[in-house]
Amino acid sequence: MHNPIVIIGGMGPQASHRLHGLLLQKSEPFHSGQGHEYPGIMHCSLPIEDFISDRAKATAAVSQINNLSQVVGQLQPAVTVLACNTAHLLVPLVPMFLDFSFVSMIDAVIAACRRTCVQKIGLLASPTTIATGLYATAMAEQQVDCDAILLGCTELPLAFDDHRFSLPVINCRSTF
């Protein structure tokens, strides 16, 4: 497989699986539907212990992701994505995300917020994502305000239908 997209997931396996499907869906306009025309996607689902509710386990999570980096490096990925919002807190601690073409879900969400041109945002996310200011800090740095609901946890879109809200909904998974 030549320069695949690499999804690092497992910190919410169903959401990682949905991201994989979404990438395939978004690629459909660029080919005629033949199997060989789809992008190569490697989905690495890591059985990482819950470091979100137990921050003491973050070191082990970083170690697991770093151990994967040698395999990912051999793949020479076109793009590497991390399928969990809260796991983006680990990005500065994982050299792989600096070495390969890493697409940050947080940056993709901020770009989507800018495109909506709205004034305020309501964030639905894990307590850790909210408490650490993962989105708030990034949005403040980029001077982003938007009048929408942000599903800022990759598991939330599994439970919420975007059409149930009267405000625009930004689904973190759909921003890639």
N, C-alpha and C positions, 0 to 999 in steps of 0.2 A: 504494500500500500504506500503510495507516494504522497508524502506530506499531508497526513490526515489531520482532521480536527480532533483534538483530544479533550474529552470531558472527564474531569476529575470529580467524582461524586461519591455517593455512599453515605453521606451525612444527612440523608433524606433520599433513600433509594428511589422512591416513587417519583419524586420531583426530578431526579437525575434522568430517569427513564423518559419522563415527559419532555425534558429539554432535548434529549436525543431525537425524539419524534418531531419536536418543533423545528429543529435544524433541518431535518429531512423535508418537512412541509415547506419551509421557507426556500429550499433549494429547487422545488418543483418548477417554478417559472423559467428556470435556466436550462432545462433539458426536456427531452421528449418522453421521459418516464421509463426509459430503459435502465435496468439495474446497474449497468456499468457506468452510467452517467451521474449517479448520485455521488456526493462527496464521501470520501473515506472517513469514517468516524470511529475512533477508538474510545470506548466507554470504560473507564477504570473506576469501578465501584469499590471503594475501600471500606472495610468494616471498622470504622473509627468509633471509639467510645465517645459518649456524650460529653464533649468538652464545653458545650454551650451552657449547660446547667451546672457543670463542675469544672471551673476554670483550671483546677489543678491538673486536669487531664489534657490540657492544651499542649504541653511539652511532648507527650506521647503522640498526639495528632500530628504535630509538626514533624516528628521523627518519621512517622509512617509516610507522610507526603514526600518528605525528602528522600526516603528510600525508593520511592517510585520514580524519582527524577532521572535515574540512570536509564530506566526502560523508556521513559518518555523521550529522553535525549536521543536514543537510538532511532526513534520513529521520525525525528526531524519534523515536528508538527508545523503545519501552516498556522494553526491557532490552538491555544490551550485555554480552556474555560473551567472555572470552578463553579459547580452547580449549586452551591449553598451560599446564601447571602452572608450569614453570620461567619462562615468560614473565611470570608474575606478579611476578617481581623487577623488571620494568620499570614496573609500575603507578605508583609514585610519580613517575616521570619523564614520564608521558603525561597531560597535562591532560584529555584526552577521558574518561579513566576516572573523573575527579572531576566532570566536567560532566554526564555522562549517567548514567542509572540503571544502574550497573555492578554485576553480581553476581559476586563473587569466588569462584572455585572453592575457594580455600583456606578462606574463611569457610564455604562450603557443606559442605566436608569436616569442619570442626570441629563444625558443627551435627550432622552425621551421627554423629560420634564420641560426642557427648554423648547422642544418642538410644540408642546401643548399650549404654551404662552398663557398659563393661568397663574393665579396669585398666591394660593395657599395649598398646603398638602396635609392630608391626614395619613399618618403612617401606621399600618398594621404590620407588626413584625414580632420576632422573638424578643423576650425581655432583655436578652443580652444585646441584641442589635440596637434596641432603644437605649438601654443604659449606657452603652459605650459611645453612643452618638455616631455610629457608623455612617448613617445617611445624613444626619443633621450636620456633622462636621464637613463632609464632602460637599453638601449643598451650600453651606455657608461660604466655603472656600471658592465655589464657582458662582456665588451670588444668584442662586436659583430659588425662586418661590414658585409654587404652582397650586392652583385651586383644583385639586384632584385627590383621589384616594390611591395611595401607593401600597400594593401588596408586596411588602418588603421582606417576605420570607418565602422561599421556594415551595413550601408546603401549602401556603394559603390559597394559591390558585386551584389547588386540588379540591378545596372546600367551598370556594366562592365562585359564582358565575359572574363575570364582569357586567352582565346586563341587569343585575339585581340592584345596582346603585344608581341614584339620580345624578351623581357627579361622574366625570370621566374617571376611569380606572386605569392605572398604570400597573401592569402585571410585570414584575421584575424578570420573569422568564421570557416574556415576549419582546424584550428590548434588544436582544442580541441580533 
